[in-house]
Amino acid sequence: MTLLSLLASIGCETIKSRFSRQALPDLGPPVPLTVQLDIDPSLAKAKTEYIDNCSRIHVFSIGPTVEDTLIQAAHQTFRSVVVAGSQAAGGKPDVTIRVRMLDPRFKLQTDALYDRAPAELSLDALAEFFDASGTPLGERPLQATRKERLQLELTQQRCDYIVDPLLQDTSTMLATQFMQEARVLFAPAMPAPAAGATGMPAEAASKTAAVPGTPAPAPVQPLSFKATLLDENGNLLIESGERIRVRVDVVNTGTQTVQDSTIRLTGPQPLLAQFPATTLATGAIPAAGSKSLEFIATMPQSAALQQAELQVALLNASGQPAAPPQTLPISFQPTAALLEDVDHIPAATAGAQRPGDYLLAIGLSSYREQEIVARKYASLDAETVAAYFQTLGGLPHNNVRLLRDWSALRPDIEEAVLDWLPAKTTKDSLVVVYFAGQAMVSASGDTFLIPYDGSMGSPTRLYPLKELETALGRLKAKQVLFVFDGTVLKNGADGRTKAAAPKWIGTSGPVLHMIATTGFGKSLESDTWHHGLFTYYLLRGLRGEADVNRNGEVTIAEVTAYINRKVPAAARSTFKQEQQPQILPTQRGSEKSLDTVLTKPSMAFPPDQP
């Protein structure tokens, strides 16, 4: 409530101002043309209506934002832009572009069960292109649709929704299409064909010839590059859970600046799927200058390959190789050589299928803001937990949602919690939400999970645990279990700010919590085991070591007792530190729900195996 009161006191306009415009992409140098941009009133005055949370009608003015974004896109695409009604500095424009819009469509589900209302904004526009004489050169449809959950403004009444970010992002999508279509139509990089030459469509040739002032492209300047594979321990033997980097150093050995070069990474799909991006733009590289870029990935729990190769290519603006490609051989540590027994995924237990149970596993070994120190093995932890619940827990593949690193943005987590789970669960379901990563606690004790796009300085980009608890408490489920393994930070990255103890549960406490550590501090990780200490013993318990009565079933009560026995002792003996897990709320220790079965191991372990 303290955080809410603080934000409310700032005022509505200040809250809106925190959203900065999403930057338009850099698609290269401006096309050397002067353009007159005519915005039709159907776009400039576009608006629609919606009903807010207090059942009042609001006018949603869309046109000014879209118009402003399109003008910005035109300035970023062409050498010179004049808006209708002004005079071009160089006289008559080379090209005139007219943009009009159909009625925008805005859907807002105000009767949602949760604080964030599902919304969808669709923009349909038409861009028409004319040469200096008024002859049509072509027309291009522009379409953009974006779905988000909108937050209520943090005012006392909490009536209206914050719609500006959705409008800005949708406008950026539409303007980006405009930029792409304009560059295709007036591409200066396309050399004009010689008289009588073939290979260029007649329509495209006539359009290119009709646009004056398009110069022949400058020759591509020579480039060279070096690709290097880097792994965390430097032994060039890739292990599960290890982060690797493909570093590419590009050098311009020419005498002119080189624009629009890209680096492309190719190789086996199971390996490429671990990289958030396989193409990187170098940007402008000045004469005798250089650029260094990196592809970064976290290796999965088990690789289907023992040997593999990654190919690195440097391409010029036209997509042609600018230098000979390079190959990076990769060797994976054989599965049999892994020191970690829990990384050997157990075989599926016969007859243990539970189609009504669900798991959401979230692991963050990296963050968009590099100032946030990530947990080294969080992504691997989430992947392994997901594998265990499928093989030993009997959950079908479609009943498991795995979000790791760049796929664990706040909207991704909200979609899983607010849309996916409510649509699937029944009154007999077991729901497990596992989160390996970082959490932050405000001065009032409110706990926030940090998603991939989170920011320590912006509470709106964090995920309040009370929102997660509210959503999970509303599920039609027999039992809901929340598991957290990670670091708990005080408000502020330096951790010096005085704060109340973390609040892990609400007043009603409908969800059972398994928290890796007590109070503030770091849940330990092991470079030998390649897992968080808490998750390591969670996995050992799930595979059978927690089954104290040896009946072939591991219950919540057995796992919690096993973790409370194993983790503190291992922290002291192996790490010379303290780590005490907590199970909340504690008063539920005798409840029947603790007898809920998590896994049915197919192999027996002796009690208290070290």
C-alpha positions in Angstrom: 0.0 0.0 0.0 2.9 2.3 0.6 4.1 1.9 -2.9 0.6 2.4 -4.3 0.1 5.6 -2.2 3.4 7.0 -3.4 2.6 6.4 -7.1 -0.9 7.8 -6.7 0.5 10.9 -5.1 2.6 11.6 -8.2 -0.5 12.0 -10.3 -1.8 10.6 -13.5 0.3 12.6 -15.9 3.5 11.7 -14.2 2.6 8.0 -14.4 2.0 8.3 -18.1 5.2 10.1 -18.6 7.2 7.1 -17.6 6.4 5.4 -20.9 8.9 6.6 -23.5 8.3 6.1 -27.1 9.4 2.8 -28.6 12.3 3.7 -31.0 11.8 3.1 -34.7 14.3 0.6 -36.1 17.3 1.8 -38.0 16.8 0.5 -41.5 19.8 2.2 -43.1 20.7 5.6 -44.6 18.0 7.9 -45.9 16.7 7.4 -49.4 18.0 10.4 -51.4 14.5 11.8 -52.3 12.4 14.8 -51.2 9.0 13.6 -50.1 5.7 15.4 -49.4 3.7 13.6 -46.8 -0.1 14.1 -46.9 -2.0 12.8 -43.9 -5.6 12.3 -44.6 -8.2 13.6 -42.0 -9.3 10.0 -41.6 -6.0 9.3 -40.0 -5.3 12.7 -38.3 -8.6 12.7 -36.6 -9.0 8.9 -36.0 -10.6 8.0 -32.7 -12.7 5.5 -31.0 -14.5 4.9 -27.7 -14.3 2.5 -24.8 -15.9 2.0 -21.4 -13.6 2.4 -18.4 -13.6 0.5 -15.1 -16.2 2.9 -13.7 -18.6 2.3 -16.6 -17.9 5.7 -18.1 -17.4 6.3 -21.8 -13.9 7.6 -22.8 -12.9 8.9 -26.2 -9.6 7.3 -27.3 -7.8 9.8 -29.6 -5.6 7.7 -31.9 -4.8 10.0 -34.9 -2.3 12.5 -33.4 0.0 9.7 -32.1 -0.1 7.7 -35.3 0.5 10.9 -37.4 3.4 12.0 -35.3 5.0 8.5 -35.5 4.5 8.4 -39.3 6.1 11.8 -39.7 9.1 10.6 -37.6 9.3 7.4 -39.8 9.3 9.5 -43.0 12.1 11.7 -41.7 14.1 8.6 -40.9 13.4 7.1 -44.3 13.9 10.0 -46.8 16.5 12.7 -47.2 13.9 15.5 -46.9 10.3 15.5 -45.8 7.7 18.2 -46.0 4.2 18.0 -44.5 1.3 19.1 -46.6 0.8 22.8 -46.5 4.5 23.7 -46.1 6.9 24.4 -48.9 9.8 22.1 -49.8 13.2 23.9 -49.6 14.3 22.5 -53.0 11.1 23.2 -54.8 8.7 20.5 -56.0 9.0 17.2 -54.1 10.2 14.1 -55.9 7.5 11.9 -54.4 4.1 12.5 -52.7 2.8 10.0 -50.2 -0.8 10.1 -49.0 -1.8 8.0 -46.0 -5.4 7.4 -44.9 -6.9 5.1 -42.3 -9.9 2.9 -41.9 -11.8 3.0 -38.6 -9.5 1.8 -35.9 -10.6 -1.1 -33.7 -10.1 -1.2 -30.0 -11.4 -4.0 -27.8 -11.2 -3.8 -24.0 -12.5 -6.5 -21.8 -13.5 -4.5 -18.7 -15.2 -7.4 -16.9 -11.9 -9.4 -16.5 -11.3 -11.1 -13.2 -7.9 -9.5 -12.8 -6.6 -6.0 -12.3 -5.1 -5.9 -15.8 -7.7 -5.9 -18.6 -7.1 -7.7 -21.9 -7.1 -5.2 -24.7 -6.5 -5.3 -28.5 -5.8 -2.3 -30.8 -5.9 -2.8 -34.6 -4.8 -0.1 -37.1 -5.4 -0.4 -40.9 -4.0 2.3 -43.2 -3.3 2.7 -46.9 -0.2 4.5 -48.2 -0.4 5.8 -51.8 2.8 6.9 -53.6 2.9 9.4 -56.6 5.9 10.8 -58.6 6.5 14.5 -59.2 4.0 14.6 -62.1 1.2 13.0 -60.0 1.5 9.6 -61.7 0.7 6.8 -59.2 3.7 4.6 -58.4 1.8 2.1 -56.2 -0.2 1.7 -53.0 0.6 -0.4 -49.9 -1.7 -1.5 -47.2 -0.4 -1.1 -43.6 -1.7 -3.2 -40.8 -0.8 -3.4 -37.2 -2.5 -5.3 -34.3 -1.2 -5.5 -30.8 -2.6 -7.3 -27.7 -1.7 -6.3 -24.1 -3.2 -6.2 -20.6 -3.8 -2.7 -19.6 -3.2 -1.4 -16.1 -5.6 0.9 -14.2 -4.2 4.3 -13.4 -3.0 4.4 -9.9 -5.4 7.1 -8.7 -7.9 7.0 -5.9 -10.8 6.1 -8.1 -8.9 3.7 -10.4 -11.3 4.2 -13.2 -9.3 4.7 -16.4 -6.8 2.5 -18.1 -3.3 3.4 -19.2 -3.7 3.2 -22.9 -0.8 5.3 -24.1 1.9 2.5 -24.2 -0.4 0.3 -26.3 -1.1 3.1 -28.8 2.6 4.0 -29.0 3.7 0.4 -29.7 1.0 -0.2 -32.3 1.8 3.1 -34.0 5.5 2.1 -34.1 4.5 -1.2 -35.7 2.5 0.6 -38.4 5.2 3.1 -39.0 7.8 0.4 -39.3 5.8 -1.2 -42.0 5.6 2.1 -43.8 9.4 2.5 -43.6 9.9 -1.0 -45.0 7.4 -0.6 -47.9 8.9 2.8 -48.8 12.4 1.4 -49.0 11.3 -1.6 -51.1 9.6 0.8 -53.5 12.4 3.4 -53.7 15.4 1.1 -52.8 18.5 3.2 -53.6 20.7 0.1 -53.2 19.2 -1.5 -56.3 21.4 -0.7 -59.3 19.6 0.6 -62.3 19.7 -2.1 -65.1 21.6 -1.4 -68.3 19.6 -0.7 -71.4 18.1 -3.9 -72.7 19.2 -5.8 -69.6 16.9 -8.5 -68.1 16.4 -9.9 -64.7 14.5 -6.9 -63.2 10.7 -6.9 -63.4 9.4 -4.4 -65.9 7.0 -2.8 -63.3 9.8 -2.4 -60.8 12.1 -1.0 -63.4 9.6 1.6 -64.6 8.9 2.7 -61.0 12.6 3.1 -60.3 13.1 5.0 -63.5 10.2 7.3 -62.7 11.8 8.5 -59.5 14.4 11.1 -60.2 17.5 11.7 -58.3 18.2 8.0 -57.4 22.0 7.6 -57.7 23.8 4.5 -58.4 25.0 2.8 -55.2 28.5 3.3 -54.0 30.7 0.3 -54.2 30.8 -1.8 -51.1 33.9 -1.2 -49.1 36.1 -4.2 -48.0 35.3 -5.8 -44.7 37.0 -8.5 -42.7 36.0 -10.2 -39.5 37.0 -12.7 -36.9 34.6 -15.0 -35.0 35.6 -16.5 -31.6 33.7 -19.0 -29.4 34.0 -18.2 -25.7 32.6 -20.4 -22.8 32.5 -19.6 -19.1 35.2 -21.9 -17.8 37.5 -21.5 -20.9 37.9 -25.2 -21.6 36.0 -25.0 -24.9 34.0 -28.1 -23.8 30.4 -27.0 -23.7 28.4 -28.2 -20.6 24.7 -28.1 -19.8 23.7 -24.8 -18.2 26.9 -23.1 -19.4 26.7 -19.7 -21.1 28.5 -19.3 -24.4 29.3 -16.3 -26.4 30.1 -16.0 -30.1 32.2 -12.8 -30.4 32.5 -11.3 -33.8 35.0 -8.5 -34.5 34.4 -6.6 -37.8 37.0 -4.3 -39.3 36.4 -1.8 -42.2 39.7 -1.8 -44.2 38.3 0.6 -46.8 38.4 4.4 -47.0 34.6 5.1 -46.7 32.0 4.4 -44.0 30.2 1.1 -44.5 26.4 1.0 -43.8 23.9 -1.8 -43.2 26.1 -4.8 -42.8 24.8 -7.8 -40.8 26.2 -10.8 -39.1 24.3 -14.0 -39.5 24.7 -17.2 -37.3 23.7 -20.5 -38.8 24.0 -24.1 -37.6 22.0 -27.0 -36.1 18.5 -25.9 -35.1 18.6 -27.3 -31.6 21.7 -25.2 -31.0 20.4 -22.0 -32.8 17.2 -22.2 -30.8 19.1 -21.3 -27.6 20.1 -17.9 -29.1 17.6 -15.0 -28.7 18.9 -13.6 -32.0 20.8 -15.1 -34.9 21.2 -11.9 -36.9 22.9 -8.7 -35.7 23.3 -5.4 -37.5 26.7 -3.9 -37.3 25.5 -0.3 -37.8 27.8 2.2 -39.5 31.4 1.3 -39.4 33.7 4.3 -40.3 36.8 3.9 -42.5 39.6 2.1 -40.6 37.1 1.5 -37.8 35.8 -1.7 -36.2 32.8 -3.1 -34.3 32.5 -6.0 -31.9 29.2 -7.9 -31.4 28.2 -11.0 -29.5 25.7 -13.8 -29.8 24.9 -15.1 -26.3 23.1 -18.3 -25.3 22.7 -20.6 -22.4 23.1 -24.3 -23.2 20.1 -26.6 -22.5 20.1 -29.3 -19.9 21.0 -31.9 -22.4 22.3 -31.5 -25.9 21.3 -33.9 -28.7 24.7 -33.3 -30.2 28.2 -34.2 -29.2 29.9 -32.3 -32.0 28.5 -29.4 -33.9 29.5 -26.4 -36.0 28.3 -22.8 -36.1 28.8 -20.8 -39.3 29.3 -17.0 -39.0 28.7 -14.9 -42.1 29.2 -11.2 -42.7 26.7 -9.8 -45.3 26.6 -6.4 -47.0 23.5 -4.2 -47.4 22.3 -6.2 -50.4 22.5 -9.5 -48.4 25.6 -10.7 -50.3 28.7 -12.1 -48.4 31.1 -9.3 -47.6 33.9 -11.7 -46.5 34.4 -15.4 -46.5 32.3 -17.2 -43.8 33.9 -18.7 -40.8 33.2 -22.0 -39.0 33.4 -22.6 -35.3 33.5 -26.2 -34.2 31.8 -27.0 -30.9 32.3 -30.0 -28.6 29.8 -30.9 -26.0 30.6 -32.7 -22.8 29.2 -36.2 -23.0 26.2 -36.8 -20.9 27.9 -39.8 -19.2 30.7 -37.5 -18.0 28.4 -35.1 -16.2 29.1 -34.9 -12.5 25.5 -34.0 -11.7 23.3 -37.0 -11.1 20.1 -35.0 -11.3 20.9 -34.0 -14.9 20.2 -37.5 -16.0 16.5 -37.2 -16.6 14.7 -40.2 -15.2 12.6 -42.3 -17.5 8.9 -41.7 -17.5 7.0 -43.7 -14.9 4.5 -46.1 -16.4 0.9 -45.3 -15.6 1.7 -42.0 -14.0 -0.1 -39.7 -16.5 -1.9 -36.8 -14.9 -3.6 -34.8 -17.7 -5.3 -32.4 -15.2 -2.1 -31.0 -13.6 -0.1 -28.1 -14.8 3.4 -26.6 -14.3 4.7 -23.1 -15.1 8.5 -23.1 -14.9 10.4 -19.7 -15.2 14.1 -19.4 -15.2 16.2 -16.2 -15.7 19.9 -16.5 -16.2 20.0 -13.2 -17.9 18.2 -9.8 -17.9 17.7 -7.1 -20.5 19.3 -4.6 -18.0 22.8 -5.9 -17.5 23.0 -4.1 -14.1 20.8 -6.8 -12.7 23.0 -9.7 -11.6 21.5 -12.9 -12.9 21.7 -16.4 -11.4 24.0 -18.5 -13.4 22.0 -21.7 -13.5 18.4 -20.4 -13.2 17.5 -21.2 -16.8 18.8 -24.8 -16.5 17.0 -25.2 -13.2 13.7 -24.3 -14.7 14.3 -26.6 -17.7 15.2 -29.6 -15.5 12.2 -29.0 -13.1 10.0 -29.0 -16.2 11.5 -32.3 -17.4 11.1 -34.0 -14.0 7.4 -33.1 -13.8 6.9 -34.5 -17.3 8.7 -37.8 -16.7 8.1 -38.5 -13.0 5.1 -36.2 -12.5 3.1 -37.5 -15.5 2.3 -34.1 -16.9 1.7 -34.1 -20.7 4.0 -31.8 -22.7 1.2 -29.4 -23.4 0.5 -29.0 -19.7 4.0 -27.6 -19.1 4.9 -24.0 -19.9 8.6 -23.2 -19.8 9.7 -19.5 -19.9 13.4 -18.8 -19.9 15.4 -15.6 -20.2 14.1 -13.5 -23.1 10.9 -15.5 -23.2 10.1 -14.6 -19.6 9.0 -11.0 -20.0 6.3 -9.7 -17.7 3.6 -10.0 -20.5 4.7 -13.6 -21.0 4.3 -14.5 -17.4 1.0 -12.7 -17.2 -0.3 -14.5 -20.2 0.5 -17.8 -18.6 -1.0 -16.9 -15.2 -4.0 -14.9 -16.3 -5.0 -16.7 -19.6 -3.4 -20.1 -20.0 -3.9 -21.6 -16.5 -7.4 -20.3 -15.8 -8.5 -21.8 -19.2 -7.0 -25.2 -18.3 -7.4 -26.0 -14.6 -10.2 -27.8 -12.9 -11.2 -28.3 -9.2 -9.0 -31.4 -9.2 -5.9 -29.9 -10.6 -2.4 -29.5 -9.1 -0.8 -26.3 -10.2 3.0 -25.7 -9.7 4.6 -22.4 -10.4 8.4 -22.5 -10.2 10.5 -19.3 -10.4 14.3 -19.3 -10.5 15.7 -15.7 -10.6 15.7 -12.5 -8.6 13.1 -10.8 -6.4 13.1 -7.4 -4.9 11.4 -6.2 -1.7 10.1 -2.6 -1.2 10.5 -0.6 2.0 7.0 -1.8 3.1 7.9 -5.5 2.6 6.0 -6.0 -0.7 7.8 -8.6 -2.8 8.3 -8.2 -6.6 9.6 -10.9 -9.0 12.0 -9.5 -11.6 11.1 -10.6 -15.2 13.5 -10.4 -18.1 12.4 -6.9 -18.9 12.3 -5.8 -15.3 14.1 -2.7 -13.9 15.2 -2.1 -10.3 14.2 1.6 -10.7 10.7 1.1 -12.1 8.1 -0.9 -10.0 5.8 -0.9 -13.0 8.3 -3.2 -14.8 8.4 -5.7 -11.9 5.8 -8.4 -11.2 4.2 -7.9 -7.7 4.0 -11.2 -5.9 0.6 -10.2 -4.5 -0.8 -10.0 -8.1 0.6 -13.5 -8.7 -0.9 -14.8 -5.5 -4.3 -13.2 -6.3 -4.3 -14.8 -9.8 -3.3 -18.2 -8.4 -5.8 -18.0 -5.6 -8.6 -17.6 -8.1 -7.7 -20.7 -10.1 -10.1 -23.7 -10.0 -7.5 -26.0 -8.5 -7.2 -28.5 -5.7 -3.7 -27.4 -4.8 -1.4 -24.6 -5.9 2.3 -24.6 -5.1 4.6 -21.7 -5.6 8.4 -22.4 -5.6 11.0 -19.7 -5.5 14.8 -20.3 -5.8 16.8 -17.1 -6.1 18.2 -13.9 -4.6 16.0 -11.6 -2.5 17.2 -8.0 -2.8 16.3 -5.0 -0.8 14.7 -2.0 -2.5 17.6 -0.6 -4.6 20.4 -2.4 -6.4 22.9 -1.7 -3.7 20.8 -3.4 -1.0 21.6 -0.8 1.7 18.0 0.6 1.9 16.3 -0.5 5.1 13.3 -2.6 4.3 10.7 -4.7 6.1 10.9 -8.5 5.8 9.7 -10.0 2.5 6.0 -10.7 2.3 5.6 -14.0 0.5 1.9 -14.6 1.3 -1.3 -12.5 1.4 -3.7 -12.3 4.3 -5.7 -15.3 3.2 -2.7 -17.4 2.1 -4.5 -19.7 -0.4 -1.2 -20.7 -2.1 1.5 -22.9 -0.5 4.9 -21.4 -0.8 8.3 -23.1 -0.9 11.0 -20.4 -0.6 14.7 -21.2 -1.0 15.9 -18.8 1.7 14.7 -16.9 4.7 14.7 -13.1 4.7 17.1 -11.3 2.4 20.1 -12.8 0.8 21.2 -15.2 -1.9 20.1 -18.7 -2.5 23.4 -20.5 -3.2 24.4 -22.0 -6.5 27.0 -24.7 -7.2 29.5 -24.7 -10.1 30.0 -28.4 -9.4 26.4 -29.3 -9.5 25.3 -26.7 -12.1 22.2 -25.9 -10.1 20.9 -23.8 -7.3 21.4 -25.6 -4.0 17.7 -25.5 -3.2 16.7 -26.8 -6.7 19.3 -29.5 -6.6 17.8 -31.0 -3.5 14.3 -30.4 -4.8 15.2 -32.5 -7.8 16.8 -35.2 -5.7 13.7 -35.3 -3.6 11.4 -35.5 -6.6 13.3 -38.4 -8.1 12.7 -40.5 -5.0 15.1 -39.6 -2.2 12.3 -37.8 -0.3 10.0 -40.9 -0.4 10.6 -41.8 3.3 7.8 -44.4 3.4 9.0 -46.0 0.2 5.5 -46.2 -1.3 6.6 -45.0 -4.7 5.0 -41.5 -4.3 6.7 -38.2 -3.3 4.3 -35.8 -1.7 4.6 -32.1 -0.9 5.1 -32.9 2.8 7.9 -35.4 2.0 9.7 -32.9 -0.3 9.4 -30.0 2.2 10.8 -32.2 5.0 13.6 -33.5 2.8 14.6 -30.0 1.7 14.5 -28.6 5.2 16.8 -31.4 6.3 19.3 -31.3 3.4 19.7 -27.7 2.3 20.9 -26.1 5.6 23.4 -28.9 6.2 24.8 -28.7 2.6 25.1 -24.9 2.8 27.2 -25.2 5.9 29.4 -28.1 4.9 29.9 -27.2 1.2 29.6 -23.4 1.1 30.5 -22.5 4.7 27.3 -20.3 4.6 23.8 -20.4 6.0 20.7 -21.1 3.9 17.4 -22.0 5.5 14.4 -22.7 3.3 10.9 -21.8 4.5 7.5 -23.3 3.8 4.6 -20.8 4.1 2.1 -20.6 5.6 3.6 -22.7 8.4 0.2 -23.4 10.0 -0.7 -25.6 7.1 1.7 -28.3 8.2 -1.0 -30.7 9.3 -3.4 -30.1 6.4 -4.5 -32.8 4.0 -3.2 -30.8 1.0 0.4 -31.5 2.0 -0.3 -35.2 1.1 -0.7 -34.1 -2.6 1.5 -36.3 -4.8 4.1 -34.5 -6.9 6.0 -37.4 -8.5 5.9 -41.1 -8.8 9.5 -42.2 -9.2 10.2 -45.5 -11.0 13.4 -46.2 -9.0 13.9 -46.5 -5.2 16.6 -44.6 -3.3 17.8 -45.4 0.2 16.6 -42.9 2.7 18.9 -39.8 3.3 21.2 -40.6 0.4 24.0 -38.0 0.7 
